[in-house]
Amino acid sequence: MPSEPTGSSVDFEKVDSQYFQQRELKKGAAGWVLLVGLGVAYVISGDYAGWNFGLAQGGWGGMFLATLLMATMYLCMCFSLAELSSMIPTAGGGYGFARSAFGPWGGFLTGTAILIEYAIAPAAIAVFIGAYCESLFGIGGWMIYLAFYIIFIGIHIFGVGEALKLMFVITAVAAIALGVFLVSMVPHFNVANLLDIPVTDAKGASTFLPFGYVGVWAAIPYAIWFFLAVEGVPLAAEETKNPKRDLPRGLIGAIVVLTSFALLILVIAPGGAGTYALIKSGNPLVEALALSYGGSTWMGSFVNLVGLAGLIASFFSIIYAYSRQIFALSRAGYLPRKLSQTNKSKAPVLALVIPGIIGFGLSLTGQGDLLILVAVFGATISYVLMMAAHITLRIRRPKMDRPYRTPGGIFTSGVALVLACVAVVAGFLVDPRVVIGAAIIYGVLIAYFAFYSRHHLVAGTPEEEFAAIQAAEAALH
């Protein structure tokens, strides 16, 4: 029976204990070190491929400035999310934060934006995996995409503890390969290589900004690819040993590692091989080594092989992220409830499989650069809403327990909010058709919530319980 109508025009249904017993995740599967690994794993593929498309939009200078801006945004955002995740440690992550700040509508809008990001990002990564496999083994295309989706969804269905440990090992190996690449390229570094793109007649164009001022803005979606999905660490909250302590450590540790890699690779790779040579490459690190050393070398082969591991790490871990976001939204009734049922290994099978089928279909387009734009659209919308949630909760709920407090408070989250708004618009500069298409998908999901699921939400989920406690505490003060 529907009950508890709220001011935001939603209805909650009470369910029995068996409902939640069928929707349990494995407790205590991860500590803070594994969470740092998870945060790096989400993103490390962005160091191997995808970022270089930004060179075609802004030149090296434009991409460098865009990366500095986005590094600032992500650092500020991770400090803000560290506070939110210590306050509201649930599998809903950003959806849970926005739910607490803005109610069910805010939670849904944030959760589905994150879902667009995480469902699309593996499709883009699958395209890059295909390019690396083609380079290594001469086999690419749909067979590779399908094989990777089947294998890694299967591992997740088997169990999260095993999946996270395997992911950590793969990520460590991929990070070592980045180190080998950087050391190998340093002897070939030349500042002139960074600025070898011909100057256009765009406003403000120069050797540093060959596509002018607008090129900085257009490069932002690809600068985001250096960091995209690190904000998914809080999705592991219900599988973490001590979430109030471990989630902030995991977020901050991951973003420090990722920022270091992003800046080093952006300087060293084009500085060794030339910026112009990398603007369209599907495997830019391998190509940079080949150009610098005059052909194939053991270093190129090693980085190619282990670069595949980096792509796998992100592919593998973002599958984990989308399944947990769907799990939380489904358990709470925002999406069809069947999607949150877990198996004997406490893995949400349908939440893993259905987005995998959709992602595989999108990977068949082979348009990795355009798929990045769709993922970035969902991500940046969610960033705006999550940072607004941080500011709102600081103002409206100043006495809430905050085991970790963001340095700089709402100034820090305000900086991230402003930069996220800039990033939302940036996608339209690259290819407005793709972003409009993503916005239409978002609109369809919003319509589903407006006409159906907001009348069938589930009472008693961790996110709803937390919101009820907050409301009760606010009434006492």
Secondary structure in CASP SS format (residue, H / E / C, confidence):
PFRMAT SS
TARGET T0000
AUTHOR 0000-0000-0000
METHOD secondary structure of the structure
MODEL  1
M C 1.00
P E 1.00
S E 1.00
E C 1.00
P C 1.00
T C 1.00
G C 1.00
S C 1.00
S C 1.00
V C 1.00
D C 1.00
F E 1.00
E E 1.00
K C 1.00
V C 1.00
D C 1.00
S H 1.00
Q H 1.00
Y H 1.00
F H 1.00
Q H 1.00
Q C 1.00
R C 1.00
E C 1.00
L C 1.00
K C 1.00
K C 1.00
G C 1.00
A C 1.00
A E 1.00
G C 1.00
W H 1.00
V H 1.00
L H 1.00
L H 1.00
V H 1.00
G H 1.00
L H 1.00
G H 1.00
V H 1.00
A H 1.00
Y H 1.00
V H 1.00
I C 1.00
S H 1.00
G H 1.00
D H 1.00
Y H 1.00
A C 1.00
G C 1.00
W H 1.00
N H 1.00
F H 1.00
G H 1.00
L H 1.00
A H 1.00
Q H 1.00
G H 1.00
G H 1.00
W H 1.00
G H 1.00
G H 1.00
M H 1.00
F H 1.00
L H 1.00
A H 1.00
T H 1.00
L H 1.00
L H 1.00
M H 1.00
A H 1.00
T H 1.00
M H 1.00
Y H 1.00
L H 1.00
C H 1.00
M H 1.00
C H 1.00
F H 1.00
S H 1.00
L H 1.00
A H 1.00
E H 1.00
L H 1.00
S H 1.00
S H 1.00
M H 1.00
I C 1.00
P C 1.00
T C 1.00
A C 1.00
G C 1.00
G C 1.00
G H 1.00
Y H 1.00
G H 1.00
F H 1.00
A H 1.00
R H 1.00
S H 1.00
A H 1.00
F H 1.00
G H 1.00
P H 1.00
W H 1.00
G H 1.00
G H 1.00
F H 1.00
L H 1.00
T H 1.00
G H 1.00
T H 1.00
A H 1.00
I H 1.00
L H 1.00
I H 1.00
E H 1.00
Y H 1.00
A H 1.00
I H 1.00
A H 1.00
P H 1.00
A H 1.00
A H 1.00
I H 1.00
A H 1.00
V H 1.00
F H 1.00
I H 1.00
G H 1.00
A H 1.00
Y H 1.00
C H 1.00
E H 1.00
S H 1.00
L H 1.00
F H 1.00
G C 1.00
I C 1.00
G C 1.00
G C 1.00
W H 1.00
M H 1.00
I H 1.00
Y H 1.00
L H 1.00
A H 1.00
F H 1.00
Y H 1.00
I H 1.00
I H 1.00
F H 1.00
I H 1.00
G H 1.00
I H 1.00
H H 1.00
I H 1.00
F H 1.00
G C 1.00
V H 1.00
G H 1.00
E H 1.00
A H 1.00
L H 1.00
K H 1.00
L H 1.00
M H 1.00
F H 1.00
V H 1.00
I H 1.00
T H 1.00
A H 1.00
V H 1.00
A H 1.00
A H 1.00
I H 1.00
A H 1.00
L H 1.00
G H 1.00
V H 1.00
F H 1.00
L H 1.00
V H 1.00
S H 1.00
M H 1.00
V H 1.00
P H 1.00
H H 1.00
F C 1.00
N C 1.00
V H 1.00
A H 1.00
N H 1.00
L H 1.00
L C 1.00
D C 1.00
I C 1.00
P C 1.00
V C 1.00
T C 1.00
D C 1.00
A C 1.00
K C 1.00
G C 1.00
A C 1.00
S C 1.00
T C 1.00
F C 1.00
L C 1.00
P C 1.00
F C 1.00
G C 1.00
Y H 1.00
V H 1.00
G H 1.00
V H 1.00
W H 1.00
A H 1.00
A H 1.00
I H 1.00
P H 1.00
Y H 1.00
A H 1.00
I H 1.00
W C 1.00
F C 1.00
F C 1.00
L C 1.00
A C 1.00
V H 1.00
E H 1.00
G H 1.00
V H 1.00
P H 1.00
L H 1.00
A H 1.00
A H 1.00
E H 1.00
E H 1.00
T E 1.00
K C 1.00
N C 1.00
P H 1.00
K H 1.00
R H 1.00
D H 1.00
L H 1.00
P H 1.00
R H 1.00
G H 1.00
L H 1.00
I H 1.00
G H 1.00
A H 1.00
I H 1.00
V H 1.00
V H 1.00
L H 1.00
T H 1.00
S H 1.00
F H 1.00
A H 1.00
L H 1.00
L H 1.00
I H 1.00
L H 1.00
V H 1.00
I H 1.00
A H 1.00
P H 1.00
G H 1.00
G H 1.00
A H 1.00
G C 1.00
T C 1.00
Y H 1.00
A H 1.00
L H 1.00
I C 1.00
K C 1.00
S C 1.00
G C 1.00
N C 1.00
P H 1.00
L H 1.00
V H 1.00
E H 1.00
A H 1.00
L H 1.00
A H 1.00
L H 1.00
S H 1.00
Y H 1.00
G C 1.00
G C 1.00
S C 1.00
T C 1.00
W H 1.00
M H 1.00
G H 1.00
S H 1.00
F H 1.00
V H 1.00
N H 1.00
L H 1.00
V H 1.00
G H 1.00
L H 1.00
A H 1.00
G H 1.00
L H 1.00
I H 1.00
A H 1.00
S H 1.00
F H 1.00
F H 1.00
S H 1.00
I H 1.00
I H 1.00
Y H 1.00
A H 1.00
Y H 1.00
S H 1.00
R H 1.00
Q H 1.00
I H 1.00
F H 1.00
A H 1.00
L H 1.00
S H 1.00
R H 1.00
A C 1.00
G C 1.00
Y C 1.00
L C 1.00
P C 1.00
R H 1.00
K H 1.00
L H 1.00
S H 1.00
Q C 1.00
T E 1.00
N C 1.00
K C 1.00
S C 1.00
K C 1.00
A C 1.00
P E 1.00
V H 1.00
L H 1.00
A H 1.00
L H 1.00
V H 1.00
I H 1.00
P H 1.00
G H 1.00
I H 1.00
I H 1.00
G H 1.00
F H 1.00
G H 1.00
L H 1.00
S H 1.00
L C 1.00
T C 1.00
G C 1.00
Q C 1.00
G H 1.00
D H 1.00
L H 1.00
L H 1.00
I H 1.00
L H 1.00
V H 1.00
A H 1.00
V H 1.00
F H 1.00
G H 1.00
A H 1.00
T H 1.00
I H 1.00
S H 1.00
Y H 1.00
V H 1.00
L H 1.00
M H 1.00
M H 1.00
A H 1.00
A H 1.00
H H 1.00
I H 1.00
T H 1.00
L H 1.00
R H 1.00
I H 1.00
R H 1.00
R C 1.00
P C 1.00
K C 1.00
M C 1.00
D C 1.00
R C 1.00
P C 1.00
Y C 1.00
R C 1.00
T C 1.00
P C 1.00
G C 1.00
G C 1.00
I H 1.00
F H 1.00
T H 1.00
S H 1.00
G H 1.00
V H 1.00
A H 1.00
L H 1.00
V H 1.00
L H 1.00
A H 1.00
C H 1.00
V H 1.00
A H 1.00
V H 1.00
V H 1.00
A H 1.00
G H 1.00
F H 1.00
L H 1.00
V H 1.00
D C 1.00
P H 1.00
R H 1.00
V H 1.00
V H 1.00
I H 1.00
G H 1.00
A H 1.00
A H 1.00
I H 1.00
I H 1.00
Y H 1.00
G H 1.00
V H 1.00
L H 1.00
I H 1.00
A H 1.00
Y H 1.00
F H 1.00
A H 1.00
F H 1.00
Y C 1.00
S H 1.00
R H 1.00
H H 1.00
H C 1.00
L E 1.00
V E 1.00
A C 1.00
G C 1.00
T C 1.00
P H 1.00
E H 1.00
E H 1.00
E H 1.00
F H 1.00
A H 1.00
A H 1.00
I H 1.00
Q H 1.00
A H 1.00
A H 1.00
E H 1.00
A H 1.00
A H 1.00
L H 1.00
H C 1.00
END
